[in-house]
Amino acid sequence: MFPYFRPDNLEDALAALDEHPRIMLAGGTDFFPARVGKSITDNVLDLTGIPQLRAIQQTVEGFQLGALTTWTDIVEAKLPPAFDGLKQAAKTIGGVQTQNAGTLCGNICNTSPAADSVPNLLALEAEVQLQSVRETRVLPLEEFILGNRKTAKKEDELISGIFIPHPAEKALGNFEKLGTRAYLVISIVMVGVVAELNGLDEILNLKIAIGACSPVAQRLRLLEQEAVGQKLNSIEILPKHLELLEPIDDIRASADYRKKVVPELIQRAIKGVLKS
Protein backbone atom coordinates (compact mmCIF):
# COMPACT_ATOMS: atom_id res chain seq x y z
CA MET A 1 0.00 0.00 0.00
CA PHE A 2 1.13 3.53 -0.75
CA PRO A 3 0.23 6.36 1.63
CA TYR A 4 -2.13 9.22 0.93
CA PHE A 5 -0.40 11.91 -1.15
CA ARG A 6 -1.54 15.48 -1.83
CA PRO A 7 0.95 17.18 -4.17
CA ASP A 8 0.91 20.90 -4.90
CA ASN A 9 2.02 20.60 -8.53
CA LEU A 10 1.20 18.50 -11.57
CA GLU A 11 4.73 17.13 -12.01
CA ASP A 12 4.75 15.48 -8.58
CA ALA A 13 1.26 14.06 -9.19
CA LEU A 14 2.38 12.47 -12.46
CA ALA A 15 5.51 11.08 -10.84
CA ALA A 16 3.42 9.48 -8.10
CA LEU A 17 1.16 7.85 -10.70
CA ASP A 18 4.20 6.59 -12.58
CA GLU A 19 5.46 4.97 -9.40
CA HIS A 20 2.24 3.09 -8.65
CA PRO A 21 -1.44 3.16 -9.73
CA ARG A 22 -3.50 5.25 -7.34
CA ILE A 23 -7.10 6.22 -6.68
CA MET A 24 -7.50 9.86 -7.66
CA LEU A 25 -9.49 12.24 -5.49
CA ALA A 26 -10.91 15.49 -6.86
CA GLY A 27 -14.28 16.66 -5.51
CA GLY A 28 -14.92 13.47 -3.59
CA THR A 29 -18.70 13.44 -4.15
CA ASP A 30 -18.49 9.90 -5.55
CA PHE A 31 -15.29 8.85 -3.77
CA PHE A 32 -16.42 9.25 -0.15
CA PRO A 33 -19.80 7.44 -0.41
CA ALA A 34 -18.04 4.55 -2.16
CA ARG A 35 -15.41 4.30 0.60
CA VAL A 36 -17.77 3.85 3.54
CA GLY A 37 -16.22 1.16 5.73
CA LYS A 38 -12.95 1.29 3.77
CA SER A 39 -9.72 3.22 4.13
CA ILE A 40 -9.88 6.69 2.63
CA THR A 41 -6.11 7.16 2.60
CA ASP A 42 -4.43 4.05 1.15
CA ASN A 43 -3.24 4.57 -2.44
CA VAL A 44 -5.07 7.90 -2.73
CA LEU A 45 -3.69 10.71 -4.87
CA ASP A 46 -5.47 13.90 -3.80
CA LEU A 47 -5.42 16.42 -6.67
CA THR A 48 -7.09 19.26 -4.79
CA GLY A 49 -3.78 20.91 -3.89
CA ILE A 50 -2.85 21.62 -7.54
CA PRO A 51 -4.18 25.12 -8.34
CA GLN A 52 -3.28 24.93 -12.05
CA LEU A 53 -5.93 22.22 -12.50
CA ARG A 54 -8.75 24.55 -11.46
CA ALA A 55 -9.23 27.18 -14.13
CA ILE A 56 -11.49 28.04 -17.05
CA GLN A 57 -9.56 29.72 -19.82
CA GLN A 58 -10.47 30.94 -23.27
CA THR A 59 -7.82 30.38 -25.92
CA VAL A 60 -7.58 31.08 -29.63
CA GLU A 61 -8.80 27.55 -30.34
CA GLY A 62 -11.51 27.23 -27.70
CA PHE A 63 -12.16 26.81 -23.99
CA GLN A 64 -9.95 24.98 -21.52
CA LEU A 65 -11.69 23.57 -18.44
CA GLY A 66 -9.23 22.39 -15.81
CA ALA A 67 -9.70 18.98 -14.22
CA LEU A 68 -10.80 20.48 -10.89
CA THR A 69 -13.41 22.79 -12.44
CA THR A 70 -16.54 22.43 -10.30
CA TRP A 71 -20.19 22.61 -11.26
CA THR A 72 -20.42 25.96 -9.49
CA ASP A 73 -17.45 27.21 -11.52
CA ILE A 74 -19.37 26.31 -14.70
CA VAL A 75 -22.53 28.07 -13.53
CA GLU A 76 -20.67 31.25 -12.62
CA ALA A 77 -18.33 31.39 -15.64
CA LYS A 78 -18.95 33.77 -18.53
CA LEU A 79 -19.38 31.31 -21.38
CA PRO A 80 -21.11 31.57 -24.79
CA PRO A 81 -24.79 30.60 -25.14
CA ALA A 82 -23.74 27.24 -26.62
CA PHE A 83 -22.73 26.29 -23.05
CA ASP A 84 -26.20 26.99 -21.62
CA GLY A 85 -27.10 23.28 -21.61
CA LEU A 86 -24.01 22.47 -19.58
CA LYS A 87 -24.86 25.27 -17.17
CA GLN A 88 -28.42 23.97 -16.81
CA ALA A 89 -27.12 20.49 -16.06
CA ALA A 90 -24.74 21.90 -13.44
CA LYS A 91 -27.68 23.42 -11.57
CA THR A 92 -29.48 20.05 -11.31
CA ILE A 93 -26.60 17.98 -9.94
CA GLY A 94 -27.17 17.45 -6.24
CA GLY A 95 -27.46 20.32 -3.81
CA VAL A 96 -25.29 23.42 -3.61
CA GLN A 97 -22.70 21.57 -1.51
CA THR A 98 -22.32 18.92 -4.22
CA GLN A 99 -22.10 21.57 -6.92
CA ASN A 100 -19.40 23.41 -4.97
CA ALA A 101 -17.27 20.28 -4.56
CA GLY A 102 -18.11 17.99 -7.48
CA THR A 103 -15.99 18.31 -10.61
CA LEU A 104 -16.75 17.99 -14.29
CA CYS A 105 -13.86 15.60 -14.85
CA GLY A 106 -14.89 13.47 -11.89
CA ASN A 107 -18.29 13.11 -13.52
CA ILE A 108 -16.85 11.82 -16.79
CA CYS A 109 -14.34 9.55 -15.01
CA ASN A 110 -17.14 7.97 -13.00
CA THR A 111 -18.78 7.22 -16.38
CA SER A 112 -22.27 6.53 -15.15
CA PRO A 113 -24.71 6.20 -18.08
CA ALA A 114 -26.71 8.88 -16.26
CA ALA A 115 -23.80 11.35 -15.90
CA ASP A 116 -25.48 14.70 -16.57
CA SER A 117 -22.42 16.40 -18.04
CA VAL A 118 -21.84 13.88 -20.82
CA PRO A 119 -24.67 14.63 -23.30
CA ASN A 120 -23.86 18.33 -23.10
CA LEU A 121 -20.13 17.79 -23.53
CA LEU A 122 -20.77 15.48 -26.49
CA ALA A 123 -22.95 18.15 -28.08
CA LEU A 124 -20.10 20.63 -27.52
CA GLU A 125 -17.66 18.16 -29.14
CA ALA A 126 -15.47 18.07 -26.03
CA GLU A 127 -12.04 16.48 -25.93
CA VAL A 128 -10.35 14.92 -22.90
CA GLN A 129 -6.73 15.83 -22.17
CA LEU A 130 -4.70 13.02 -20.58
CA GLN A 131 -1.20 13.32 -19.13
CA SER A 132 1.43 10.94 -17.85
CA VAL A 133 5.16 11.26 -17.26
CA ARG A 134 5.74 9.96 -20.79
CA GLU A 135 3.11 11.64 -22.91
CA THR A 136 0.21 14.03 -23.31
CA ARG A 137 -2.66 12.90 -25.48
CA VAL A 138 -6.11 14.14 -26.42
CA LEU A 139 -9.17 11.97 -27.02
CA PRO A 140 -12.67 12.93 -28.16
CA LEU A 141 -15.02 12.33 -25.25
CA GLU A 142 -16.76 9.66 -27.35
CA GLU A 143 -13.51 7.68 -27.46
CA PHE A 144 -12.67 8.27 -23.79
CA ILE A 145 -15.85 6.78 -22.32
CA LEU A 146 -15.92 3.07 -23.15
CA GLY A 147 -18.87 1.93 -21.02
CA ASN A 148 -20.32 1.93 -17.53
CA ARG A 149 -17.35 2.58 -15.19
CA LYS A 150 -14.91 2.10 -18.10
CA THR A 151 -12.66 4.72 -19.69
CA ALA A 152 -9.64 4.83 -21.99
CA LYS A 153 -7.48 6.37 -19.24
CA LYS A 154 -4.31 4.42 -18.52
CA GLU A 155 -3.23 3.64 -14.96
CA ASP A 156 -0.35 6.13 -15.12
CA GLU A 157 -2.48 8.96 -16.53
CA LEU A 158 -4.64 11.65 -15.08
CA ILE A 159 -7.07 14.00 -16.78
CA SER A 160 -5.58 17.48 -16.83
CA GLY A 161 -8.66 19.05 -18.37
CA ILE A 162 -11.37 19.19 -20.99
CA PHE A 163 -11.02 21.17 -24.19
CA ILE A 164 -14.06 22.50 -26.08
CA PRO A 165 -13.50 24.08 -29.49
CA HIS A 166 -15.11 27.45 -30.13
CA PRO A 167 -18.78 26.91 -30.97
CA ALA A 168 -20.31 28.86 -33.84
CA GLU A 169 -20.89 32.48 -32.85
CA LYS A 170 -24.68 32.14 -32.81
CA ALA A 171 -24.87 28.57 -31.48
CA LEU A 172 -27.33 27.96 -28.65
CA GLY A 173 -27.33 25.20 -26.05
CA ASN A 174 -30.08 23.53 -24.07
CA PHE A 175 -30.55 20.62 -21.67
CA GLU A 176 -33.64 18.62 -20.77
CA LYS A 177 -33.66 16.16 -17.91
CA LEU A 178 -36.44 13.81 -16.91
CA GLY A 179 -36.42 12.61 -13.34
CA THR A 180 -38.84 11.91 -10.53
CA ARG A 181 -38.37 15.55 -9.53
CA ALA A 182 -36.58 18.60 -10.91
CA TYR A 183 -33.50 18.55 -8.66
CA LEU A 184 -31.50 16.19 -6.44
CA VAL A 185 -32.32 13.21 -8.63
CA ILE A 186 -30.58 10.82 -11.02
CA SER A 187 -31.80 11.21 -14.60
CA ILE A 188 -34.25 8.81 -16.22
CA VAL A 189 -33.56 10.37 -19.64
CA MET A 190 -31.58 13.48 -20.56
CA VAL A 191 -30.86 15.37 -23.75
CA GLY A 192 -28.05 17.82 -24.52
CA VAL A 193 -28.39 20.04 -27.60
CA VAL A 194 -26.28 22.64 -29.37
CA ALA A 195 -27.97 24.25 -32.38
CA GLU A 196 -27.01 26.95 -34.84
CA LEU A 197 -29.96 28.70 -36.52
CA ASN A 198 -30.44 31.24 -39.28
CA GLY A 199 -32.78 34.24 -39.11
CA LEU A 200 -35.77 32.10 -40.06
CA ASP A 201 -35.17 29.64 -37.19
CA GLU A 202 -33.98 27.03 -39.68
CA ILE A 203 -31.25 24.70 -38.46
CA LEU A 204 -27.81 25.25 -39.93
CA ASN A 205 -26.07 22.83 -37.61
CA LEU A 206 -27.29 20.54 -34.85
CA LYS A 207 -25.51 18.46 -32.23
CA ILE A 208 -27.67 16.31 -30.00
CA ALA A 209 -26.84 13.58 -27.46
CA ILE A 210 -28.98 11.32 -25.26
CA GLY A 211 -27.98 10.05 -21.83
CA ALA A 212 -29.31 7.32 -19.51
CA CYS A 213 -30.69 5.35 -22.48
CA SER A 214 -27.65 3.22 -23.30
CA PRO A 215 -24.41 2.16 -21.58
CA VAL A 216 -22.75 5.29 -23.03
CA ALA A 217 -24.47 8.55 -23.97
CA GLN A 218 -25.10 8.63 -27.71
CA ARG A 219 -24.93 11.33 -30.39
CA LEU A 220 -27.91 11.08 -32.77
CA ARG A 221 -25.96 11.75 -35.94
CA LEU A 222 -28.67 10.72 -38.40
CA LEU A 223 -31.12 13.12 -36.79
CA GLU A 224 -28.44 15.83 -36.79
CA GLN A 225 -27.91 15.41 -40.52
CA GLU A 226 -31.58 15.28 -41.47
CA ALA A 227 -32.47 18.28 -39.29
CA VAL A 228 -30.30 20.68 -41.31
CA GLY A 229 -32.49 23.07 -43.24
CA GLN A 230 -35.62 22.26 -41.25
CA LYS A 231 -37.56 24.74 -39.17
CA LEU A 232 -36.79 24.50 -35.49
CA ASN A 233 -40.41 23.70 -34.60
CA SER A 234 -41.10 21.19 -37.38
CA ILE A 235 -38.49 18.47 -36.76
CA GLU A 236 -39.99 14.98 -36.67
CA ILE A 237 -38.34 12.33 -34.50
CA LEU A 238 -38.53 8.94 -36.24
CA PRO A 239 -37.69 5.44 -34.94
CA LYS A 240 -34.66 5.28 -37.25
CA HIS A 241 -33.16 8.26 -35.40
CA LEU A 242 -33.17 6.33 -32.11
CA GLU A 243 -31.84 2.95 -33.25
CA LEU A 244 -28.55 3.37 -31.34
CA LEU A 245 -30.30 3.68 -27.99
CA GLU A 246 -30.43 0.66 -25.67
CA PRO A 247 -32.48 1.67 -22.62
CA ILE A 248 -32.70 -0.74 -19.70
CA ASP A 249 -35.17 -1.52 -16.94
CA ASP A 250 -33.98 -0.22 -13.58
CA ILE A 251 -35.32 1.18 -10.32
CA ARG A 252 -35.96 4.58 -11.90
CA ALA A 253 -37.91 3.53 -15.02
CA SER A 254 -38.55 0.73 -17.46
CA ALA A 255 -36.89 0.50 -20.86
CA ASP A 256 -40.30 0.81 -22.51
CA TYR A 257 -41.03 4.04 -20.63
CA ARG A 258 -37.69 5.51 -21.65
CA LYS A 259 -38.35 4.66 -25.30
CA LYS A 260 -41.72 6.39 -25.15
CA VAL A 261 -40.50 9.62 -23.55
CA VAL A 262 -37.26 10.09 -25.52
CA PRO A 263 -38.90 11.65 -28.64
CA GLU A 264 -40.83 14.18 -26.55
CA LEU A 265 -37.76 15.12 -24.52
CA ILE A 266 -35.76 15.59 -27.73
CA GLN A 267 -38.45 17.89 -29.12
CA ARG A 268 -38.43 19.95 -25.92
CA ALA A 269 -34.65 20.20 -25.96
CA ILE A 270 -34.49 21.31 -29.60
CA LYS A 271 -37.33 23.82 -29.37
CA GLY A 272 -36.05 25.05 -26.01
CA VAL A 273 -32.77 26.42 -27.35
CA LEU A 274 -34.56 29.73 -27.97
CA LYS A 275 -35.67 29.86 -24.33
CA SER A 276 -32.44 28.72 -22.68
Secondary structure as GFF3:
##gff-version 3
##sequence-region A 1 276
A	DSSP	alpha_helix	10	19	.	.	.	ID=ss1
A	DSSP	beta_strand	23	25	.	.	.	ID=ss2
A	DSSP	alpha_helix	31	34	.	.	.	ID=ss3
A	DSSP	beta_strand	44	46	.	.	.	ID=ss4
A	DSSP	three_ten_helix	51	53	.	.	.	ID=ss5
A	DSSP	beta_strand	56	58	.	.	.	ID=ss6
A	DSSP	beta_strand	62	66	.	.	.	ID=ss7
A	DSSP	alpha_helix	71	76	.	.	.	ID=ss8
A	DSSP	three_ten_helix	81	83	.	.	.	ID=ss9
A	DSSP	alpha_helix	84	92	.	.	.	ID=ss10
A	DSSP	alpha_helix	96	101	.	.	.	ID=ss11
A	DSSP	alpha_helix	104	110	.	.	.	ID=ss12
A	DSSP	alpha_helix	117	123	.	.	.	ID=ss13
A	DSSP	beta_strand	127	131	.	.	.	ID=ss14
A	DSSP	beta_strand	136	140	.	.	.	ID=ss15
A	DSSP	alpha_helix	141	144	.	.	.	ID=ss16
A	DSSP	beta_strand	145	147	.	.	.	ID=ss17
A	DSSP	beta_strand	150	151	.	.	.	ID=ss18
A	DSSP	beta_strand	158	165	.	.	.	ID=ss19
A	DSSP	beta_strand	172	178	.	.	.	ID=ss20
A	DSSP	beta_strand	189	197	.	.	.	ID=ss21
A	DSSP	beta_strand	203	211	.	.	.	ID=ss22
A	DSSP	beta_strand	218	219	.	.	.	ID=ss23
A	DSSP	alpha_helix	221	227	.	.	.	ID=ss24
A	DSSP	three_ten_helix	232	234	.	.	.	ID=ss25
A	DSSP	three_ten_helix	239	242	.	.	.	ID=ss26
A	DSSP	alpha_helix	255	271	.	.	.	ID=ss27
A	DSSP	three_ten_helix	272	274	.	.	.	ID=ss28
###
